Amino acid sequence: MRHLLIAAAAVLPAWSAAAAQDVQYPAPPATAADSDATRVRVGIGAQLQPRYVGADGTSVGPLFHVNIARHGHEFAFTAPDQSPGFELASSGGFSVGPVVNLTGRRKESDVGALVGNVSRTVEVGGFAQYQAGDSWRLRAELRKGINGHDGLVGEVSADKIWRDGDRYVFSIGPRVLFSDARYQRAYFGVSPAASLASGLPVHDPGGGVHAVGVASGITYALDSRWGLFGYARYERLVGDAARSPIVRDYGSRNQLSGGLGVNYTFTMR
């Protein structure tokens, strides 16, 4: 199931981009009242993600997507792997706003060694981005764990975008993930006490880049109401994270995730 879902998420963009040329659906009717109308697109699906940061296995979870646009305007581009948030201010293609993210917990039984638990973590922070028309977007996020790992974690991303209005939007681009020492010690570190309990060598990682990767996403309209969306993402742990005995002995440097879902568009007045 893991490989099927990720493969489907990777193949969907190529299939839907080719098929979109033949899709026909009516545009929303234009009336005087439409100037105050808002279009809302909501989506739900399933996704596979690593059970925890650095894990060798994956777990299934829900996948959600929400986008809002004024009537007569296209839905703004959002990468499927970005943290949920909203735009607080924008000017000339630049925008900033708050974000929130939820990461899963890691139990000692998940690792198979007595290295300590990491609780489910709520991360709050912000983003800054620049979008060059409909073709490119650069984005940076920085989030702070308010429980769990208690560290700082962030991501810099770039996306090349192809779109035909709201019929289909396809994107792909690189990712660079970074974090402070507290975050890396939580997921990749082995303290002297944990070393005695687990038999693993002591590992005290510092802050810096801990992973690089690439992500792609697709939103494809079946008609004026219903559509499909999906994504595929690959990360490779680097630096102190890759040298962690937890990753080497019990996890994997390769982190795969992907998801598929169905969305529905409606108008609010």
C-alpha positions in Angstrom: 0.0 0.0 0.0 2.9 2.3 0.8 4.5 2.1 -2.6 1.1 2.1 -4.4 0.0 5.4 -2.8 3.3 7.1 -3.3 3.6 5.9 -6.9 0.0 7.0 -7.6 0.8 10.5 -6.2 3.8 10.7 -8.4 2.1 9.5 -11.6 -1.1 11.6 -11.1 0.6 14.9 -12.2 1.8 13.5 -15.5 -1.6 11.9 -16.3 -3.7 14.8 -15.3 -1.7 17.4 -17.0 -2.1 15.5 -20.3 -5.8 14.8 -19.7 -6.6 18.4 -18.7 -6.6 19.4 -22.4 -9.8 17.4 -22.9 -11.6 18.5 -19.7 -14.6 20.8 -20.2 -16.7 22.3 -17.4 -18.8 25.4 -17.1 -17.4 28.5 -15.4 -19.4 29.9 -12.4 -22.1 32.2 -13.7 -21.2 35.9 -13.5 -23.7 38.2 -11.9 -23.6 41.5 -10.1 -23.8 39.7 -6.7 -20.7 37.7 -7.5 -18.4 40.7 -6.6 -19.0 39.8 -3.0 -18.9 36.0 -3.4 -16.2 33.7 -2.2 -15.2 30.4 -3.7 -14.1 27.7 -1.2 -12.3 24.5 -2.1 -12.1 21.8 0.6 -10.3 18.5 0.2 -9.9 15.3 2.2 -7.8 12.2 1.5 -5.2 9.9 2.9 -1.4 10.1 3.1 1.6 8.0 4.1 4.3 9.6 6.1 7.3 8.4 8.2 6.1 7.2 11.6 8.6 9.7 13.1 11.5 11.8 11.9 14.2 9.4 10.7 11.9 6.3 10.8 12.3 3.4 8.4 8.5 2.7 8.3 5.4 4.8 7.4 2.0 5.3 8.9 -1.3 6.2 7.3 -3.0 9.5 8.3 -5.6 12.0 7.0 -4.8 14.6 4.3 -6.7 17.9 4.3 -6.7 20.8 1.9 -8.5 24.2 2.0 -8.2 27.1 -0.4 -10.2 30.3 -0.7 -10.6 32.7 -3.6 -12.7 35.7 -4.5 -15.2 35.0 -7.3 -13.6 35.6 -10.7 -10.1 34.9 -9.3 -8.0 31.8 -9.5 -7.2 29.9 -6.3 -3.8 30.9 -5.0 -1.0 28.4 -5.3 -0.3 26.4 -2.2 2.3 23.6 -2.0 0.7 20.4 -0.6 3.6 19.9 1.9 3.6 23.4 3.4 2.4 24.1 6.9 -1.2 25.3 7.3 -1.4 29.0 7.7 -2.8 32.2 6.2 -1.6 35.4 4.6 -1.4 38.3 7.0 0.1 40.9 4.7 1.2 41.0 1.1 2.7 43.5 -1.4 4.3 43.1 -4.8 4.4 39.3 -4.7 5.8 39.2 -1.2 3.7 37.9 1.7 4.0 36.9 5.3 1.8 35.2 7.8 1.5 32.7 10.7 1.7 28.9 10.4 1.0 25.9 12.6 2.1 22.3 12.3 1.6 19.1 14.2 4.2 16.4 14.3 3.7 12.8 15.4 5.2 11.3 18.6 8.1 8.9 18.7 8.0 6.1 21.4 10.9 4.0 22.5 9.0 1.0 21.2 8.9 2.5 17.8 12.7 2.8 17.7 13.4 -0.5 19.4 15.9 1.0 21.8 15.8 2.9 25.2 16.6 6.3 23.8 13.6 8.3 25.2 10.2 9.3 23.9 9.3 12.5 21.9 5.8 13.6 22.5 3.4 14.7 19.8 4.5 18.3 19.1 2.5 21.5 18.2 4.8 23.9 16.3 3.8 27.5 15.8 5.7 30.1 13.7 5.5 32.1 10.5 6.4 32.2 6.8 7.7 34.6 4.3 7.4 34.0 0.6 7.8 35.6 -2.8 5.8 34.5 -5.8 6.8 35.5 -9.3 3.5 35.4 -11.2 2.2 32.0 -11.9 5.6 30.4 -12.6 7.8 30.4 -9.5 7.5 30.6 -5.7 10.2 30.9 -3.0 9.1 30.3 0.6 10.7 30.0 4.1 9.1 28.8 7.3 10.3 28.9 10.9 8.4 27.1 13.6 8.9 26.6 17.4 7.8 23.4 19.2 5.8 24.5 22.2 5.9 21.0 23.7 7.5 17.7 22.6 10.8 18.4 21.0 10.7 22.0 22.1 13.1 23.0 19.3 13.2 25.3 16.3 12.7 23.8 12.9 12.4 25.4 9.5 12.3 24.9 5.8 13.3 26.8 2.6 11.6 25.7 -0.6 11.3 26.7 -4.2 8.6 25.6 -6.6 8.3 25.7 -10.3 4.6 25.9 -11.2 2.6 25.0 -14.3 -1.1 25.8 -14.3 -4.1 26.2 -16.6 -6.3 28.5 -14.4 -8.1 26.2 -11.9 -8.2 23.3 -14.2 -4.9 21.9 -13.1 -1.9 23.1 -11.1 1.3 21.1 -11.0 4.4 22.0 -9.0 7.8 20.6 -8.2 10.8 21.9 -6.4 13.7 21.4 -3.9 13.4 21.5 -0.1 16.1 22.3 2.6 15.2 21.5 6.2 17.1 22.9 9.1 16.8 22.9 12.9 18.5 23.8 16.2 20.4 21.5 18.5 17.4 20.9 20.8 15.3 19.6 17.9 18.2 17.4 16.6 19.0 16.0 20.1 15.3 15.0 20.5 15.2 12.9 17.4 18.8 12.0 16.6 20.7 12.3 19.9 21.8 9.6 22.3 22.6 11.0 25.7 25.2 9.2 28.0 22.3 7.8 30.1 20.5 6.5 26.9 23.8 5.1 25.7 24.1 3.0 28.9 20.5 1.8 28.6 20.5 1.1 24.9 24.1 0.1 24.1 24.2 2.8 21.3 27.2 5.2 21.2 26.7 8.7 22.6 25.7 11.1 19.9 25.3 14.9 20.6 24.2 16.6 17.4 24.3 20.3 16.8 22.0 22.6 14.8 22.1 23.1 11.1 20.7 21.5 7.9 19.3 18.0 8.7 17.7 17.1 5.4 17.4 18.0 1.8 14.7 16.8 -0.6 12.2 17.4 -3.4 8.4 17.6 -3.5 5.7 17.7 -6.2 2.0 18.3 -6.1 -1.1 18.4 -8.3 -4.6 19.8 -8.2 -6.8 18.6 -11.0 -10.4 19.6 -11.7 -12.8 16.9 -12.9 -15.6 19.5 -13.4 -16.6 22.8 -11.8 -17.2 21.2 -8.4 -15.2 18.0 -8.0 -11.5 17.4 -8.4 -8.4 15.4 -7.3 -5.3 16.4 -5.5 -2.1 14.7 -4.5 1.6 15.0 -3.6 4.8 13.0 -3.4 7.9 14.0 -1.3 11.3 12.6 -0.8 13.8 13.7 1.9 17.4 12.6 2.6 18.8 13.1 6.1 22.3 14.7 6.1 24.9 16.0 8.6 24.5 15.0 12.3 21.1 13.6 11.6 22.5 11.1 9.1 25.3 10.1 11.5 22.9 9.4 14.3 23.1 5.7 15.6 19.3 5.8 15.9 19.0 6.4 12.2 21.8 4.1 11.2 20.7 1.1 13.4 16.9 1.5 13.6 15.8 4.1 11.0 16.6 5.3 7.5 18.1 8.3 5.9 15.5 8.1 3.1 12.2 9.6 4.1 9.2 9.1 1.7 5.7 10.5 1.9 2.8 10.9 -0.4 -1.0 11.3 -0.5 -4.1 11.4 -2.6 -7.5 13.1 -2.0 -10.7 14.4 -3.4 -11.8 18.1 -3.3 -15.0 20.0 -3.7 -15.5 23.6 -4.7 -18.5 25.7 -3.6 -19.5 29.4 -3.5 -20.3 31.4 -0.4 -22.2 34.7 -0.6 
